């Protein structure tokens, strides 16, 4: 993919940070509602909590999750970071992909099931709607940390690309300075 221009990179970065922070806030809201539904002694409060979770799940979870995944892919493929050049980027990508899939195939169906029970007047507190948002929140906090700290260095592919770029730059400098016999190996 072609490198993004500076204004495009900045715009995509703002979108990515905004939707990623939104996803973290959304999971904190789901966690709060899940804890409320699980711990309250009131069937009415459980019903309200699970029905509110359904609204978040129906309207926000998937668009925010996909926006985070897509904007992250655009940033990684359109900048020098690349998708497979640094371990932290690969870890972040795979964790995001797994959480998107879990949101689609586990979290939303679980929310929908409990919201349907609540709407039918038989709300049953379920620990899974506490565990899933808790794990998601911890995952997003971890992904945020590695985005800021950028640990682990380059992948083997990233090291090879860096060596090639360094050799090409060295050869270019040598050609400009007039040294004969300098070139890329």
LOSE-629778 format. One record per atom (N, C-alpha, C, O): y, z, x. Coordinates in steps of 0.05 Angstrom, whole numbers, plus 5000, padded with zeros to 4 digits. Example, Ala and Ser with C-alpha at 12.3 -4.5 7.8 and 13.67 -1.06 7.14 Angstrom:
<<4886; 5156; 5264>> <<4910; 5156; 5246>> <<4934; 5156; 5264>> <<4934; 5169; 5285>> <<4955; 5142; 5257>> <<4979; 5143; 5273>> <<5001; 5157; 5258>> <<5023; 5161; 5268>> 
END
This chain:
<<4976; 5000; 5017>> <<5000; 5000; 5000>> <<5025; 5000; 5018>> <<5025; 5013; 5039>> <<5045; 4986; 5009>> <<5070; 4985; 5024>> <<5084; 5012; 5023>> <<5083; 5026; 5003>> <<5097; 5019; 5045>> <<5112; 5044; 5046>> <<5135; 5044; 5025>> <<5148; 5024; 5022>> <<5138; 5067; 5012>> <<5160; 5069; 4993>> <<5187; 5071; 5007>> <<5188; 5082; 5029>> <<5207; 5060; 4995>> <<5234; 5063; 5006>> <<5242; 5092; 5004>> <<5230; 5107; 4988>> <<5262; 5100; 5018>> <<5271; 5128; 5018>> <<5278; 5137; 4989>> <<5269; 5158; 4981>> <<5294; 5122; 4974>> <<5301; 5130; 4947>> <<5276; 5132; 4929>> <<5274; 5150; 4913>> <<5258; 5113; 4932>> <<5234; 5113; 4915>> <<5216; 5137; 4922>> <<5206; 5150; 4905>> <<5214; 5142; 4949>> <<5198; 5165; 4957>> <<5209; 5191; 4947>> <<5194; 5208; 4937>> <<5235; 5194; 4948>> <<5248; 5218; 4938>> <<5244; 5221; 4908>> <<5239; 5243; 4898>> <<5247; 5199; 4894>> <<5243; 5200; 4864>> <<5215; 5208; 4857>> <<5211; 5225; 4840>> <<5195; 5196; 4870>> <<5167; 5203; 4865>> <<5162; 5231; 4873>> <<5147; 5246; 4859>> <<5173; 5240; 4895>> <<5169; 5268; 4904>> <<5181; 5288; 4883>> <<5168; 5308; 4877>> <<5204; 5282; 4872>> <<5216; 5299; 4852>> <<5197; 5300; 4827>> <<5192; 5321; 4816>> <<5188; 5277; 4819>> <<5169; 5276; 4796>> <<5144; 5291; 4802>> <<5135; 5307; 4785>> <<5133; 5288; 4825>> <<5108; 5301; 4832>> <<5112; 5332; 4833>> <<5095; 5346; 4822>> <<5133; 5341; 4845>> <<5138; 5370; 4846>> <<5142; 5381; 4818>> <<5132; 5402; 4810>> <<5158; 5366; 4802>> <<5164; 5375; 4774>> <<5138; 5377; 4757>> <<5134; 5397; 4744>> <<5122; 5357; 4758>> <<5098; 5358; 4741>> <<5077; 5377; 4752>> <<5062; 5389; 4737>> <<5076; 5380; 4779>> <<5058; 5400; 4790>> <<5066; 5428; 4783>> <<5049; 5445; 4777>> <<5091; 5434; 4785>> <<5101; 5460; 4777>> <<5097; 5465; 4747>> <<5090; 5487; 4738>> <<5100; 5443; 4731>> <<5095; 5445; 4703>> <<5066; 5451; 4697>> <<5060; 5467; 4679>> <<5048; 5439; 4712>> <<5019; 5444; 4709>> <<5013; 5473; 4715>> <<4997; 5486; 4701>> <<5024; 5484; 4736>> <<5021; 5512; 4743>> <<5031; 5530; 4721>> <<5018; 5548; 4713>> <<5055; 5524; 4711>> <<5067; 5540; 4689>> <<5050; 5538; 4664>> <<5047; 5558; 4649>> <<5040; 5514; 4658>> <<5023; 5510; 4635>> <<4997; 5527; 4637>> <<4989; 5539; 4617>> <<4985; 5527; 4660>> <<4961; 5543; 4663>> <<4967; 5573; 4661>> <<4950; 5589; 4651>> <<4990; 5581; 4671>> <<4998; 5610; 4668>> <<5001; 5616; 4638>> <<4994; 5638; 4629>> <<5014; 5598; 4623>> <<5016; 5602; 4594>> <<4989; 5603; 4581>> <<4984; 5620; 4564>> <<4971; 5585; 4588>> <<4944; 5585; 4576>> <<4929; 5611; 4584>> <<4914; 5622; 4568>> <<4933; 5620; 4609>> <<4920; 5645; 4617>> <<4931; 5668; 4601>> <<4915; 5685; 4592>> <<4957; 5669; 4597>> <<4968; 5691; 4581>> <<4958; 5690; 4552>> <<4950; 5711; 4541>> <<4956; 5667; 4540>> <<4945; 5665; 4513>> <<4915; 5671; 4512>> <<4906; 5684; 4493>> <<4901; 5662; 4532>> <<4872; 5668; 4534>> <<4867; 5698; 4536>> <<4849; 5709; 4523>> <<4883; 5712; 4553>> <<4880; 5741; 4556>> <<4887; 5754; 4529>> <<4873; 5773; 4521>> <<4908; 5745; 4517>> <<4916; 5756; 4491>> <<4894; 5753; 4470>> <<4887; 5772; 4456>> <<4883; 5729; 4468>> <<4861; 5724; 4449>> <<4836; 5740; 4455>> <<4822; 5748; 4436>> <<4831; 5745; 4480>> <<4807; 5759; 4487>> <<4809; 5789; 4484>> <<4790; 5803; 4477>> <<4833; 5800; 4490>> <<4836; 5829; 4491>> <<4847; 5842; 4466>> <<4844; 5866; 4462>> <<4860; 5826; 4449>> <<4872; 5838; 4426>> <<4850; 5847; 4406>> <<4829; 5835; 4404>> <<4855; 5868; 4392>> <<4837; 5877; 4371>> <<4842; 5864; 4344>> <<4828; 5869; 4325>> <<4862; 5848; 4343>> <<4871; 5836; 4318>> <<4860; 5807; 4315>> <<4867; 5790; 4332>> <<4844; 5802; 4294>> <<4835; 5774; 4290>> <<4858; 5755; 4285>> <<4857; 5732; 4292>> <<4880; 5765; 4273>> <<4903; 5748; 4268>> <<4916; 5740; 4295>> <<4923; 5716; 4298>> <<4919; 5759; 4313>> <<4930; 5752; 4339>> <<4912; 5734; 4355>> <<4922; 5716; 4369>> <<4886; 5738; 4354>> <<4867; 5720; 4367>> <<4870; 5692; 4356>> <<4871; 5672; 4371>> <<4873; 5689; 4329>> <<4876; 5663; 4317>> <<4902; 5650; 4326>> <<4902; 5626; 4333>> <<4923; 5664; 4327>> <<4949; 5653; 4336>> <<4947; 5645; 4365>> <<4957; 5623; 4372>> <<4935; 5661; 4382>> <<4933; 5655; 4411>> <<4917; 5629; 4415>> <<4925; 5611; 4430>> <<4894; 5627; 4401>> <<4877; 5603; 4405>> <<4889; 5578; 4393>> <<4886; 5556; 4404>> <<4903; 5581; 4371>> <<4916; 5558; 4359>> <<4940; 5549; 4377>> <<4945; 5525; 4379>> <<4954; 5567; 4389>> <<4975; 5560; 4408>> <<4964; 5546; 4432>> <<4976; 5527; 4443>> <<4941; 5556; 4442>> <<4928; 5542; 4464>> <<4921; 5513; 4457>> <<4923; 5496; 4474>> <<4913; 5509; 4432>> <<4906; 5482; 4424>> <<4930; 5464; 4425>> <<4928; 5440; 4432>> <<4953; 5474; 4417>> <<4978; 5458; 4418>> <<4983; 5450; 4447>> <<4989; 5426; 4453>> <<4982; 5469; 4466>> <<4985; 5462; 4494>> <<4964; 5442; 4503>> <<4971; 5423; 4517>> <<4939; 5447; 4496>> <<4917; 5429; 4504>> <<4920; 5401; 4493>> <<4915; 5382; 4507>> <<4929; 5399; 4468>> <<4931; 5373; 4455>> <<4955; 5357; 4466>> <<4953; 5332; 4469>> <<4977; 5370; 4471>> <<5002; 5356; 4478>> <<5009; 5356; 4507>> <<5024; 5338; 4516>> <<5000; 5375; 4523>> <<5011; 5378; 4550>> <<4991; 5375; 4572>> <<4997; 5364; 4593>> <<4967; 5386; 4569>> <<4948; 5388; 4591>> <<4942; 5360; 4603>> <<4946; 5357; 4627>> <<4933; 5341; 4588>> <<4926; 5315; 4599>> <<4950; 5300; 4610>> <<4947; 5289; 4633>> <<4972; 5297; 4596>> <<4994; 5282; 4608>> <<5004; 5295; 4634>> <<5010; 5280; 4654>> <<5006; 5321; 4635>> <<5015; 5334; 4659>> <<4995; 5331; 4682>> <<5002; 5326; 4705>> <<4969; 5334; 4676>> <<4948; 5332; 4696>> <<4948; 5304; 4708>> <<4947; 5301; 4732>> <<4948; 5284; 4691>> <<4948; 5256; 4700>> <<4973; 5249; 4715>> <<4972; 5234; 4735>> <<4996; 5259; 4706>> <<5021; 5253; 4720>> <<5021; 5265; 4748>> <<5031; 5253; 4767>> <<5009; 5289; 4751>> <<5007; 5302; 4777>> <<4989; 5286; 4795>> <<4995; 5281; 4819>> <<4966; 5278; 4785>> <<4947; 5262; 4801>> <<4959; 5235; 4809>> <<4957; 5228; 4833>> <<4971; 5221; 4791>> <<4981; 5194; 4797>> <<5005; 5196; 4816>> <<5007; 5181; 4835>> <<5023; 5214; 4811>> <<5047; 5217; 4829>> <<5038; 5225; 4857>> <<5050; 5217; 4877>> <<5018; 5242; 4859>> <<5007; 5250; 4885>> <<4994; 5227; 4899>> <<4998; 5224; 4923>> <<4979; 5210; 4884>> <<4968; 5186; 4897>> <<4989; 5167; 4907>> <<4987; 5156; 4929>> <<5010; 5163; 4890>> <<5031; 5145; 4898>> <<5045; 5155; 4924>> <<5051; 5140; 4942>> <<5050; 5181; 4925>> <<5062; 5193; 4948>> <<5044; 5190; 4973>> <<5054; 5183; 4994>> <<5019; 5196; 4970>> <<5001; 5195; 4993>> <<4998; 5166; 5003>> <<4998; 5161; 5027>> <<4995; 5147; 4985>> <<4990; 5119; 4993>> <<5016; 5105; 5001>> <<5015; 5086; 5016>> <<5039; 5115; 4992>> <<5064; 5102; 4998>> <<5081; 5115; 5019>> <<5104; 5109; 5023>> <<5069; 5135; 5034>> <<5083; 5148; 5055>> <<5066; 5150; 5080>> <<5042; 5142; 5079>> <<5077; 5160; 5102>> <<5062; 5162; 5127>> <<5039; 5182; 5125>> <<5021; 5183; 5142>> <<5039; 5200; 5104>> <<5018; 5220; 5102>> <<4991; 5206; 5096>> <<4971; 5216; 5106>> <<4991; 5185; 5081>> <<4966; 5172; 5074>> <<4947; 5190; 5058>> <<4952; 5214; 5056>> <<4927; 5177; 5047>> <<4907; 5193; 5032>> <<4885; 5204; 5049>> <<4874; 5225; 5044>> <<4878; 5190; 5071>> <<4856; 5198; 5087>> <<4864; 5203; 5116>> <<4847; 5202; 5134>> <<4889; 5209; 5121>> <<4898; 5213; 5148>> <<4899; 5243; 5156>> <<4896; 5250; 5179>> <<4903; 5260; 5135>> <<4905; 5289; 5141>> <<4886; 5304; 5122>> <<4884; 5297; 5099>> <<4873; 5324; 5133>> <<4854; 5339; 5118>> <<4866; 5353; 5093>> <<4854; 5353; 5072>> <<4890; 5364; 5097>> <<4903; 5378; 5074>> <<4908; 5359; 5051>> <<4906; 5367; 5028>> <<4915; 5334; 5056>> <<4920; 5315; 5035>> <<4893; 5309; 5020>> <<4893; 5307; 4996>> <<4872; 5305; 5035>> <<4846; 5300; 5023>> <<4837; 5324; 5006>> <<4827; 5320; 4984>> <<4840; 5348; 5016>> <<4832; 5372; 5001>> <<4849; 5373; 4975>> <<4838; 5379; 4954>> <<4874; 5369; 4978>> <<4892; 5370; 4955>> <<4884; 5348; 4934>> <<4883; 5354; 4910>> <<4878; 5324; 4943>> <<4870; 5303; 4925>> <<4844; 5311; 4910>> <<4843; 5309; 4886>> <<4824; 5319; 4925>> <<4798; 5326; 4912>> <<4800; 5349; 4893>> <<4788; 5349; 4872>> <<4815; 5370; 4901>> <<4819; 5392; 4882>> <<4834; 5384; 4857>> <<4827; 5393; 4835>> <<4854; 5367; 4860>> <<4868; 5357; 4837>> <<4850; 5340; 4819>> <<4850; 5344; 4795>> <<4835; 5323; 4831>> <<4816; 5306; 4815>> <<4796; 5323; 4800>> <<4791; 5318; 4777>> <<4785; 5343; 4814>> <<4765; 5361; 4801>> <<4778; 5376; 4778>> <<4766; 5379; 4756>> <<4802; 5386; 4782>> <<4815; 5402; 4760>> <<4823; 5384; 4737>> <<4823; 5392; 4714>> <<4831; 5359; 4742>> <<4836; 5340; 4721>> <<4811; 5335; 4704>> <<4811; 5336; 4680>> <<4789; 5330; 4718>> <<4763; 5326; 4704>> <<4755; 5350; 4688>> <<4745; 5348; 4666>> <<4758; 5374; 4700>> <<4751; 5399; 4686>> <<4769; 5403; 4662>> <<4760; 5413; 4641>> <<4794; 5395; 4664>> <<4812; 5397; 4641>> <<4803; 5380; 4618>> <<4804; 5387; 4595>> <<4795; 5355; 4625>> <<4786; 5336; 4605>> <<4760; 5344; 4592>> <<4757; 5343; 4568>> <<4740; 5351; 4609>> <<4713; 5354; 4599>> <<4705; 5383; 4593>> <<4683; 5387; 4582>> <<4721; 5402; 4601>> <<4713; 5430; 4597>> <<4735; 5446; 4582>> <<4730; 5458; 4561>> <<4758; 5447; 4594>> <<4780; 5464; 4583>> <<4788; 5455; 4555>> <<4787; 5472; 4536>> <<4795; 5430; 4551>> <<4804; 5421; 4525>> <<4782; 5424; 4504>> <<4788; 5433; 4482>> <<4757; 5416; 4509>> <<4736; 5420; 4489>> <<4732; 5450; 4482>> <<4728; 5457; 4459>> <<4734; 5468; 4502>> <<4732; 5496; 4497>> <<4754; 5507; 4480>> <<4750; 5522; 4461>> <<4778; 5498; 4486>> <<4801; 5506; 4470>> <<4798; 5496; 4441>> <<4802; 5510; 4422>> <<4790; 5471; 4439>> <<4787; 5459; 4412>> <<4766; 5473; 4395>> <<4769; 5478; 4371>> <<4744; 5481; 4408>> <<4723; 5495; 4394>> <<4733; 5523; 4384>> <<4728; 5529; 4361>> <<4746; 5538; 4401>> <<4755; 5564; 4393>> <<4778; 5562; 4373>> <<4780; 5579; 4356>> <<4795; 5542; 4376>> <<4816; 5539; 4356>> <<4805; 5532; 4329>> <<4815; 5540; 4308>> <<4783; 5516; 4328>> <<4770; 5509; 4303>> <<4758; 5534; 4290>> <<4760; 5538; 4266>> <<4745; 5551; 4306>> <<4734; 5576; 4296>> <<4757; 5593; 4285>> <<4754; 5606; 4264>> <<4779; 5595; 4300>> <<4801; 5611; 4291>> <<4813; 5600; 4265>> <<4820; 5616; 4247>> <<4815; 5574; 4263>> <<4826; 5562; 4238>> <<4807; 5567; 4214>> <<4816; 5569; 4192>> <<4781; 5569; 4220>> <<4761; 5574; 4199>> <<4761; 5603; 4191>> <<4746; 5611; 4172>> <<4776; 5620; 4205>> <<4776; 5648; 4199>> <<4756; 5665; 4213>> <<4752; 5688; 4207>> <<4742; 5653; 4233>> <<4722; 5668; 4248>> <<4729; 5667; 4278>> <<4713; 5658; 4294>> <<4752; 5678; 4286>> <<4759; 5677; 4315>> <<4742; 5696; 4331>> <<4742; 5720; 4325>> <<4728; 5685; 4350>> <<4712; 5701; 4368>> <<4724; 5701; 4396>> <<4726; 5680; 4408>> <<4732; 5725; 4406>> <<4743; 5725; 4433>> <<4723; 5714; 4453>> <<4699; 5720; 4451>> <<4732; 5698; 4471>> <<4715; 5684; 4490>> <<4727; 5686; 4518>> <<4750; 5678; 4523>> <<4712; 5697; 4537>> <<4722; 5701; 4564>> <<4726; 5675; 4578>> <<4741; 5674; 4598>> <<4713; 5653; 4569>> <<4717; 5627; 4583>> <<4745; 5618; 4582>> <<4754; 5603; 4600>> <<4760; 5625; 4561>> <<4788; 5617; 4560>> <<4806; 5636; 4575>> <<4831; 5632; 4575>> <<4795; 5655; 4589>> <<4810; 5670; 4609>> <<4802; 5660; 4637>> <<4819; 5657; 4654>> <<4776; 5656; 4641>> <<4766; 5647; 4667>> <<4777; 5620; 4675>> <<4787; 5616; 4697>> <<4775; 5600; 4657>> <<4784; 5573; 4664>> <<4813; 5572; 4672>> <<4819; 5560; 4693>> <<4832; 5583; 4657>> <<4860; 5582; 4666>> <<4865; 5599; 4691>> <<4882; 5593; 4707>> <<4849; 5620; 4695>> <<4852; 5637; 4719>> <<4844; 5621; 4744>> <<4858; 5622; 4764>> <<4822; 5607; 4742>> <<4812; 5591; 4764>> <<4832; 5568; 4769>> <<4838; 5562; 4792>> <<4841; 5555; 4748>> <<4861; 5534; 4751>> <<4886; 5544; 4764>> <<4897; 5530; 4782>> <<4896; 5566; 4756>> <<4921; 5578; 4768>> <<4917; 5583; 4797>> <<4934; 5577; 4814>> <<4894; 5595; 4804>> <<4888; 5601; 4833>> <<4886; 5575; 4849>> <<4896; 5574; 4871>> <<4874; 5555; 4837>> <<4872; 5529; 4850>> <<4899; 5517; 4855>> <<4905; 5507; 4877>> <<4917; 5517; 4835>> <<4943; 5505; 4838>> <<4960; 5521; 4858>> <<4976; 5509; 4873>> <<4957; 5547; 4859>> <<4971; 5563; 4879>> <<4961; 5555; 4907>> <<4977; 5554; 4926>> <<4935; 5551; 4910>> <<4924; 5543; 4936>> <<4934; 5516; 4944>> <<4942; 5511; 4967>> <<4934; 5497; 4925>> <<4943; 5470; 4931>> <<4973; 5471; 4938>> <<4981; 5456; 4956>> <<4988; 5487; 4925>> <<5017; 5490; 4932>> <<5019; 5501; 4961>> <<5036; 5491; 4976>> <<5003; 5521; 4968>> <<5004; 5532; 4995>> <<4998; 5511; 5016>> <<5012; 5509; 5036>> <<4977; 5495; 5011>> <<4970; 5476; 5032>> <<4991; 5453; 5033>> <<4994; 5440; 5053>> <<5004; 5448; 5010>> <<5025; 5428; 5010>> <<5049; 5437; 5028>> <<5062; 5420; 5041>> <<5054; 5462; 5028>> <<5077; 5473; 5043>> <<5069; 5477; 5072>> <<5084; 5470; 5090>> <<5045; 5488; 5077>> <<5036; 5495; 5104>> <<5024; 5471; 5120>> <<5025; 5471; 5145>> <<5012; 5452; 5106>> <<5000; 5428; 5118>> <<4981; 5436; 5141>> <<4985; 5427; 5164>> <<4960; 5451; 5135>> <<4942; 5460; 5156>> <<4921; 5439; 5163>> <<4920; 5418; 5150>> <<4905; 5445; 5183>> <<4880; 5430; 5190>> <<4884; 5405; 5205>> <<4863; 5394; 5215>> <<4907; 5394; 5208>> <<4910; 5370; 5225>> <<4899; 5345; 5213>> <<4891; 5344; 5190>> <<4899; 5324; 5230>> <<4890; 5297; 5220>> <<4860; 5295; 5218>> <<4845; 5310; 5231>> <<4852; 5276; 5201>> <<4823; 5269; 5200>> <<4817; 5252; 5224>> <<4835; 5245; 5239>> <<4791; 5245; 5227>> <<4783; 5227; 5249>> <<4798; 5200; 5246>> <<4807; 5188; 5265>> <<4799; 5190; 5221>> <<4814; 5165; 5216>> <<4843; 5168; 5223>> <<4855; 5150; 5235>> <<4855; 5190; 5216>> <<4883; 5195; 5222>> <<4888; 5196; 5252>> <<4908; 5186; 5262>> <<4869; 5208; 5267>> <<4872; 5209; 5297>> <<4871; 5180; 5308>> <<4887; 5173; 5326>> <<4852; 5164; 5298>> <<4849; 5137; 5308>> <<4875; 5121; 5302>> <<4885; 5107; 5320>> <<4885; 5123; 5278>> <<4910; 5109; 5271>> <<4933; 5118; 5288>> <<4949; 5101; 5296>> <<4935; 5143; 5293>> <<4956; 5154; 5310>> <<4954; 5143; 5339>> <<4974; 5136; 5351>> <<4929; 5142; 5350>> <<4925; 5131; 5377>> <<4933; 5102; 5378>> <<4946; 5093; 5397>> <<4925; 5086; 5358>> <<4932; 5058; 5357>> <<4963; 5054; 5356>> <<4974; 5038; 5370>> <<4976; 5070; 5338>> <<5005; 5068; 5336>> <<5019; 5076; 5362>> <<5039; 5064; 5369>> <<5008; 5096; 5375>> <<5020; 5105; 5400>> <<5017; 5084; 5422>> <<5035; 5078; 5437>> <<4993; 5071; 5423>> <<4988; 5050; 5443>> <<5006; 5026; 5437>> <<5017; 5014; 5456>> <<5010; 5019; 5412>> <<5027; 4996; 5405>> <<5056; 5003; 5412>> <<5071; 4985; 5422>> <<5065; 5027; 5407>> <<5092; 5035; 5414>> <<5096; 5034; 5444>> <<5117; 5025; 5454>> <<5076; 5044; 5459>> <<5078; 5044; 5488>> <<5080; 5015; 5499>> <<5095; 5009; 5516>> <<5063; 4997; 5487>> <<5063; 4969; 5496>> <<5090; 4956; 5489>> <<5101; 4941; 5505>> <<5101; 4962; 5466>> <<5127; 4951; 5458>> <<5149; 4960; 5477>> <<5166; 4945; 5485>> <<5149; 4986; 5484>> <<5169; 4996; 5503>> <<5166; 4983; 5530>> <<5186; 4976; 5544>> <<5141; 4979; 5539>> <<5136; 4967; 5565>> <<5146; 4938; 5564>> <<5158; 4929; 5584>> <<5141; 4923; 5543>> <<5150; 4895; 5541>> <<5181; 4894; 5542>> <<5192; 4877; 5556>> <<5193; 4912; 5528>> <<5223; 4912; 5528>> <<5234; 4919; 5555>> <<5256; 4910; 5562>> <<5220; 4936; 5570>> <<5231; 4944; 5596>> <<5223; 4924; 5618>> <<5232; 4926; 5641>> <<5206; 4904; 5611>> <<5199; 4883; 5631>> <<5175; 4889; 5648>> <<5171; 4875; 5667>> <<5159; 4909; 5642>> <<5135; 4915; 5657>> <<5114; 4895; 5650>> <<5107; 4891; 5626>> <<5103; 4881; 5670>> <<5082; 4861; 5666>> <<5055; 4874; 5664>> <<5050; 4895; 5677>> <<5037; 4862; 5648>> <<5010; 4873; 5646>> <<5006; 4895; 5627>> <<4984; 4905; 5623>> <<5028; 4904; 5614>> <<5025; 4925; 5594>> <<5017; 4913; 5568>> <<5028; 4892; 5560>> <<4999; 4925; 5554>> <<4991; 4915; 5528>> <<4974; 4935; 5513>> <<4969; 4957; 5523>> <<4966; 4927; 5490>> <<4949; 4945; 5473>> <<4920; 4940; 5481>> <<4912; 4917; 5484>> <<4906; 4961; 5484>> <<4877; 4959; 5491>> <<4860; 4958; 5466>> <<4836; 4956; 5468>> 
END
